[in-house]
Amino acid sequence: MGSTRSIAASRAGTARPFDPVATLRSTLAVCGLSVLALLAGCATRPAPIHDESLRSIAKEAYLYAYPMLYNYKTMYGQAIDRGSKNYVGGFGKFRHYSQPYTPENREIVTPNNDTPYSWAWLDLRAEPWVLSLPATPKDRYNVFQMVDLYTYNFAYAGVRATGFGAGNYLIAGPRWDGGKPKGITKVLSSETDFIGILGRTSLNGPSDVKNVKALQAKYQLRPLSEFLRHPPPAAAPAHVDWLPWDEQRATSVDFIAYLNALLAFTQPQPAAEQEMMRRFALIGIGPGKPFDAARLDVTTRAAIEQGVADGKAALLQAEKQTRSSIGLFGSRAALGNDYTKRAVAAAMGIYGNSSEEAVYLGYEEDAQGRPLEGGKSYQIRFEPGQLPPVQFFWSMTMYDLPGRHLVDNPIQRYAIGDRTPGLKRGKDGSLTLYVQHASPGKDKESNWLPAPEGRFNIVARFYGPKPQVLNGTWKLPQAELAP
């Protein structure tokens, strides 16, 4: 099994692999006890660590780690693994996806087809970076979502958050104390040393691609020293021996190895998590701490394996009960200590926007509570005056299940919404969408959202949602079986 020593070498000292017996001895030593004293009995000794306790801790830790693991999967493929088809060129470089997503794009779940992405990853250990944005045309929407290693949306830039004007945004790591330099519009502070930037720029049909490309070309990233024309500071350690992404390892007992490696870049540890981390230490979790599952005794390993299975089951159950993104994505302040919610967000659509930026509502069942299936025909009807209330625009995107990827179809339509050319309304101003695998007929294809043959779900996206969306006074119509 691999060790996490090298990945955290720049941030952690030498440490021995996790030994549960040594951990227990250390716990006893705090009370001046020996292992023999524990066996003999002592009124002041700590309670033994039962298998069920380890199992419970492992469940909690897996749910905590889950979004960090899948964020690392994306970061590894885009910024670290040069052989990956998703490689963006390393840290500190934008890769612009000017074309809409298609069913062939499978690197992330529930991709949107409204706003081509601009991806970048930053290493903030040596110095901050500056994101420079041009003035944005009034008929154009864009947003730049800053995501830390926890998957918190810690900051935003773009037309909603910072307006249509040009700006220079300093993105700083946890130890930056340099204030706001001249020429900087705003300082955006991250809790972690590595962050992702997910930019989205609205695309108004295939003929608009050239305009999107022209705007994306003006998005710029520079180290602060380059922006200020100062000599660069001492560089961070150039080499980090990153753990290769392995889905099977990351979703087994070895999730601890990945988590420990990532925690090395989240220091100082948030005060709100210190007590939780003391519990996690009982199963070998700690920033930069080596972890070797082969050193676990059979009982401890079994308890952790059961805890991981419990975490997966809890996550699946929570997913089934989630229909809205409101309150699901956001900053640490917005999400608090609800780590199950954070895991659900990553499982259902990692890198979703905070609710004030965009809201996502999902369909997986019809109005009678039955799963949506491509062998049936459905209608979604917006009554007159009841179209989605948004500042920018709205869409509905089709995804297959269980993969949550875009669905191939003969008219190459993966989403439908207020910007869909030729969309037809009723004489009374209502809007009916037809959701099915086969064409509803030429006269209705303008309003057709093609479905796969099997099970599917639909995600409705509202960009710049108005208060009635956020407070629930506006309701998304249900999917009704077609008469």
C-alpha positions in Angstrom: 0.0 0.0 0.0 1.1 3.6 -0.7 2.2 6.0 2.0 1.1 9.6 2.2 4.4 10.8 3.5 5.7 12.2 0.2 2.5 14.0 -0.8 2.6 16.0 2.4 6.3 16.4 2.7 6.3 20.1 2.2 3.9 20.6 5.1 4.5 17.8 7.6 7.4 16.4 9.5 8.5 12.8 9.7 5.8 10.5 11.1 5.4 6.8 11.6 2.6 4.8 9.9 -0.6 4.7 11.9 -0.6 2.0 14.6 -3.9 1.6 16.4 -2.1 -0.1 19.4 0.3 2.8 19.7 -2.6 5.2 19.4 -4.4 3.5 22.3 -1.1 3.6 24.4 -0.8 7.3 23.7 -4.4 7.8 24.9 -3.7 5.9 28.1 -0.5 7.8 28.7 -2.4 11.0 29.1 -3.9 9.6 32.2 -0.6 8.0 33.4 -1.8 4.5 32.6 -0.1 1.5 31.1 -1.7 -1.1 29.0 -1.4 -3.5 32.0 -3.2 -0.9 34.1 -6.0 -0.8 31.7 -6.3 -4.6 31.8 -6.2 -4.5 35.6 -8.9 -1.9 35.8 -8.8 1.8 36.9 -11.5 4.1 38.0 -10.1 7.0 35.9 -9.2 5.2 32.7 -10.9 6.2 29.5 -13.5 4.0 28.0 -12.2 1.3 25.7 -12.5 1.9 22.0 -15.1 -0.6 20.9 -15.5 -1.8 17.4 -18.9 0.0 17.1 -17.2 3.3 18.1 -14.5 2.8 15.4 -17.3 1.9 12.9 -19.2 5.1 13.8 -16.1 7.2 13.5 -15.2 5.7 10.1 -18.8 6.4 8.8 -18.5 10.0 9.9 -15.0 10.4 8.5 -16.0 8.9 5.1 -18.9 11.3 4.7 -16.6 14.2 5.7 -14.0 13.0 3.2 -16.2 12.2 0.3 -16.4 15.6 -1.4 -12.7 16.2 -0.8 -11.9 12.8 -2.5 -13.9 13.6 -5.6 -12.6 17.1 -5.8 -9.1 15.6 -5.7 -10.1 13.2 -8.5 -10.9 16.3 -10.7 -7.8 18.2 -9.7 -5.6 15.2 -10.3 -7.0 14.6 -13.7 -6.9 18.3 -14.7 -3.8 19.7 -13.1 -1.5 16.8 -12.1 -1.8 13.8 -14.4 -0.2 14.9 -17.7 -1.6 11.7 -19.4 -5.2 12.5 -18.6 -7.5 13.6 -21.4 -8.8 16.2 -19.0 -5.4 17.8 -18.3 -5.6 21.6 -18.4 -1.8 22.2 -18.4 -0.9 22.2 -14.7 -1.6 24.8 -12.0 -2.1 28.5 -12.8 -3.5 28.0 -16.3 -7.0 28.4 -17.7 -8.4 25.8 -20.1 -11.5 27.0 -21.9 -14.2 24.7 -23.1 -15.8 26.9 -25.7 -18.0 24.2 -27.1 -21.1 22.9 -25.2 -20.8 19.6 -23.4 -21.9 16.5 -25.2 -22.6 12.9 -24.1 -19.0 12.1 -24.8 -17.9 14.4 -21.9 -18.0 12.1 -18.9 -15.3 13.6 -16.5 -17.9 15.2 -14.2 -21.5 14.4 -13.3 -24.5 16.6 -14.3 -22.5 18.9 -16.6 -24.5 21.9 -17.7 -24.9 22.8 -21.4 -25.8 26.5 -20.8 -22.4 27.9 -20.0 -19.1 26.6 -21.4 -16.6 26.1 -18.7 -13.2 27.8 -18.0 -11.2 25.6 -15.6 -8.1 26.5 -13.6 -6.3 25.2 -10.5 -4.1 27.4 -8.3 -1.2 26.5 -6.0 -1.3 29.3 -3.3 1.6 28.1 -1.1 4.2 30.5 -2.4 2.1 33.6 -3.1 -1.5 34.7 -4.1 -2.7 34.7 -7.7 -4.6 37.5 -9.5 -7.7 36.8 -11.6 -8.2 39.6 -14.1 -11.6 39.9 -15.8 -12.6 42.2 -18.6 -15.7 44.2 -18.8 -18.6 41.9 -19.6 -21.3 42.9 -22.2 -24.7 43.6 -20.6 -26.3 40.7 -22.6 -23.8 38.2 -21.3 -23.7 36.2 -18.1 -20.6 34.9 -16.5 -19.5 33.6 -13.1 -16.2 32.5 -11.5 -16.7 30.1 -8.6 -13.8 29.6 -6.3 -13.7 26.2 -4.7 -11.3 25.1 -1.9 -10.1 21.6 -1.1 -13.2 21.0 1.1 -15.4 21.9 -1.9 -16.7 25.1 -0.2 -17.5 27.9 -2.6 -15.4 30.4 -0.7 -15.7 33.3 -3.1 -17.3 34.5 -6.3 -16.6 37.0 -9.1 -18.8 37.7 -12.2 -21.8 39.7 -13.2 -23.9 38.9 -10.2 -21.3 39.0 -7.5 -19.0 41.8 -8.7 -20.8 43.4 -11.6 -20.2 43.9 -15.4 -17.1 46.0 -15.0 -13.5 44.9 -15.3 -11.6 43.9 -12.1 -8.5 42.3 -10.6 -9.2 39.7 -7.9 -6.4 38.6 -5.5 -6.9 35.0 -4.5 -4.9 34.2 -1.3 -4.1 31.1 0.7 -4.5 30.7 4.5 -1.3 32.4 5.5 -1.5 35.5 3.3 -1.4 38.7 5.4 -0.4 41.3 2.8 -3.6 43.3 2.8 -5.0 44.7 -0.5 -2.2 45.8 -2.9 -2.6 48.7 -5.3 -4.7 47.8 -8.4 -6.6 45.0 -6.7 -10.4 45.2 -6.8 -11.0 42.7 -4.0 -9.1 40.1 -1.9 -10.6 36.6 -1.9 -9.3 34.3 0.9 -9.1 30.5 0.9 -8.7 28.2 3.8 -6.6 25.8 1.7 -3.4 25.9 -0.3 -4.9 24.6 -3.5 -8.1 25.8 -5.1 -10.1 25.4 -8.2 -11.7 28.1 -10.3 -14.7 27.1 -12.3 -15.7 29.9 -14.8 -19.0 29.8 -16.7 -19.8 32.0 -19.7 -23.3 32.0 -21.2 -23.6 30.6 -24.7 -26.6 31.7 -26.8 -26.6 28.9 -29.4 -23.9 27.5 -31.8 -23.5 30.8 -33.7 -22.4 32.4 -30.4 -19.3 30.2 -29.9 -16.9 32.8 -31.5 -18.1 35.5 -29.1 -17.7 33.2 -26.1 -14.1 32.4 -27.2 -13.3 36.0 -27.6 -14.4 36.8 -24.1 -12.7 33.8 -22.6 -9.4 34.8 -24.2 -9.5 37.9 -22.0 -9.7 36.0 -18.7 -6.2 36.1 -17.2 -4.3 34.5 -14.3 -1.0 35.8 -12.9 1.0 35.3 -9.7 0.8 38.5 -7.6 4.5 39.2 -8.0 4.0 39.3 -11.8 0.9 41.5 -11.5 2.8 44.0 -9.3 6.0 43.6 -11.3 7.9 42.6 -8.2 10.6 39.9 -7.9 8.9 36.5 -7.1 9.0 35.1 -3.6 10.8 31.9 -2.7 9.0 29.1 -4.5 7.0 26.4 -2.8 8.5 22.9 -3.0 8.2 22.1 -6.7 7.6 18.4 -6.4 4.7 16.9 -4.5 4.5 13.1 -5.0 0.7 13.1 -5.4 -1.2 9.9 -4.9 -2.4 8.6 -8.2 -6.2 8.6 -8.3 -7.6 5.1 -7.9 -11.4 4.9 -7.5 -11.3 1.6 -5.7 -8.7 2.7 -3.2 -10.4 6.0 -2.5 -13.7 4.4 -1.7 -12.3 1.8 0.6 -10.4 1.8 3.9 -7.7 3.6 2.0 -9.8 6.7 1.7 -7.9 7.7 4.9 -4.6 7.8 2.9 -6.1 10.3 0.5 -7.7 12.4 3.2 -4.5 12.6 5.2 -2.7 13.8 2.2 -5.2 16.5 1.4 -5.5 17.6 5.1 -1.8 18.6 4.9 -2.8 21.5 2.6 -5.7 22.7 4.8 -3.6 24.1 7.7 -4.2 25.7 10.1 -7.1 23.5 11.0 -10.4 25.2 11.5 -11.3 25.6 15.1 -14.8 24.1 14.5 -13.3 20.8 13.4 -10.6 20.2 16.0 -12.8 18.1 18.3 -13.9 16.0 15.3 -10.3 15.5 14.1 -9.4 14.2 17.6 -12.1 11.5 17.1 -10.8 10.8 13.5 -7.3 10.4 14.9 -8.4 7.1 16.5 -8.6 5.5 13.1 -5.4 7.0 11.8 -6.6 10.3 10.3 -4.4 13.4 10.6 -2.8 16.0 8.3 0.0 14.5 6.4 0.0 11.3 8.5 1.2 8.1 6.7 -1.5 5.5 6.5 -1.0 1.8 5.7 -4.1 -0.3 5.8 -1.9 -3.4 5.9 -0.8 -2.5 9.5 -4.4 -2.5 10.8 -5.4 -5.5 12.9 -8.3 -7.6 11.5 -10.9 -6.2 13.9 -10.0 -2.6 13.4 -9.9 -3.0 9.6 -13.3 -4.7 9.6 -14.8 -1.9 11.8 -13.5 0.8 9.4 -14.8 -1.2 6.3 -18.2 -1.4 7.9 -18.1 2.3 8.7 -17.3 3.1 5.0 -20.2 0.9 3.9 -22.5 2.7 6.4 -21.3 6.0 5.0 -22.1 5.0 1.5 -25.5 3.8 2.5 -26.3 7.0 4.4 -25.2 9.0 1.4 -27.4 7.1 -1.0 -30.4 7.5 1.3 -29.7 11.2 1.6 -29.4 11.6 -2.2 -32.9 10.0 -2.7 -34.4 12.6 -0.4 -32.8 15.6 -2.1 -34.7 17.4 -4.8 -33.4 21.0 -4.6 -29.9 22.6 -4.5 -31.1 25.4 -2.2 -28.8 25.3 0.8 -26.8 22.4 -0.7 -23.8 24.3 -2.0 -22.1 27.2 -0.5 -19.4 28.6 1.8 -18.4 27.2 5.1 -20.4 29.9 6.8 -23.5 28.9 4.8 -23.2 25.1 5.2 -22.0 25.0 8.8 -21.0 21.5 10.0 -23.5 19.5 7.9 -20.9 17.2 6.3 -23.6 14.8 5.0 -25.1 17.7 3.0 -21.7 18.6 1.6 -21.2 14.9 0.6 -24.7 14.8 -1.1 -23.8 17.9 -3.0 -20.6 16.3 -4.3 -22.4 13.1 -5.2 -25.3 14.7 -7.0 -23.4 17.4 -8.9 -20.0 18.4 -7.6 -19.2 22.1 -8.1 -22.8 23.3 -8.0 -23.2 27.0 -7.4 -24.3 28.6 -4.2 -28.0 29.3 -4.1 -27.7 33.1 -4.6 -25.9 32.4 -7.9 -28.0 29.6 -9.2 -30.5 27.1 -8.0 -30.9 23.5 -9.2 -34.1 21.6 -8.8 -34.3 17.9 -9.8 -36.8 15.5 -11.3 -36.4 11.8 -10.8 -40.1 10.9 -10.3 -43.3 11.8 -11.9 -46.3 13.5 -10.2 -47.4 10.1 -8.8 -43.9 9.4 -7.3 -42.9 6.8 -10.0 -39.4 6.8 -11.4 -39.0 8.6 -14.7 -38.5 6.2 -17.6 -37.7 6.6 -21.2 -40.5 4.2 -22.2 -43.1 6.6 -21.0 -44.1 10.1 -22.2 -44.3 13.1 -19.8 -45.4 16.7 -20.0 -44.2 19.6 -17.9 -46.6 22.6 -18.1 -45.9 26.1 -16.9 -49.2 27.9 -16.4 -49.6 31.4 -17.7 -47.5 33.9 -15.7 -45.6 31.0 -14.0 -42.4 30.8 -15.9 -39.3 30.6 -13.7 -38.6 34.0 -12.0 -34.9 34.6 -12.7 -32.5 37.5 -13.2 -30.6 35.9 -16.0 -32.0 32.7 -17.6 -33.2 29.1 -16.9 -32.9 25.7 -18.5 -33.8 22.0 -18.0 -31.1 19.4 -18.8 -31.6 15.6 -19.3 -29.3 13.1 -17.7 -29.1 9.3 -17.8 -29.1 7.2 -14.6 -27.1 6.1 -12.7 -24.3 7.9 -14.5 -25.9 11.4 -14.6 -24.4 12.2 -18.0 -25.9 13.9 -21.0 -28.1 11.8 -23.3 -27.4 11.2 -27.0 -30.4 11.9 -29.2 -31.2 12.5 -32.9 -31.8 16.3 -32.6 -28.7 16.8 -30.4 -30.7 18.7 -27.8 -29.4 18.1 -24.3 -31.2 20.9 -22.6 -34.2 23.1 -23.1 -35.1 26.6 -21.7 -36.0 30.2 -22.3 -33.1 30.6 -24.8 -34.1 27.5 -26.9 -34.8 28.7 -30.5 -38.3 28.2 -31.7 -39.9 27.3 -28.3 -43.7 27.5 -28.7 -46.1 28.8 -26.1 -49.8 28.3 -25.9 -52.2 31.0 -26.9 -52.8 31.7 -23.2 -49.0 32.2 -22.6 -48.5 28.8 -21.0 -45.5 26.6 -21.9 -45.6 22.8 -22.3 -42.5 20.7 -22.5 -42.6 17.1 -23.9 -40.2 14.7 -22.2 -39.9 11.2 -23.8 -37.5 9.0 -25.8 -39.3 9.0 -29.1 -40.3 12.2 -31.0 -43.7 13.7 -29.9 -44.3 14.6 -33.5 -42.8 17.3 -35.8 -45.3 19.9 -34.6 -44.1 19.4 -31.0 -40.4 18.9 -31.5 -39.7 22.5 -30.8 -40.6 21.8 -27.1 -39.2 18.3 -26.9 -36.5 17.3 -24.4 -35.3 13.8 -25.5 -35.0 11.1 -22.9 -32.9 7.9 -22.9 -34.5 4.5 -23.2 -34.0 3.7 -19.5 -34.3 5.7 -16.3 -33.3 9.3 -16.2 -33.5 12.5 -14.3 -33.8 16.2 -15.2 -32.1 19.1 -13.5 -33.7 22.5 -13.8 -31.2 25.4 -13.4 -32.1 29.0 -12.5 -29.4 31.6 -13.0 -29.8 34.6 -10.8 -32.9 33.1 -9.0 -35.3 35.7 -7.7 -36.6 35.6 -4.0 -39.7 33.6 -4.9 -37.5 30.7 -6.1 -35.3 30.9 -3.0 -38.1 31.1 -0.5 -40.2 28.4 -2.2 -43.3 30.5 -3.0 -42.7 29.7 -6.7 -43.2 26.0 -7.4 -41.6 24.0 -10.2 -44.4 22.1 -12.1 -44.4 18.3 -11.8 -43.8 15.9 -14.7 -47.2 14.4 -15.6 -47.8 11.3 -17.6 -49.0 12.4 -21.1 -52.7 11.7 -21.7 
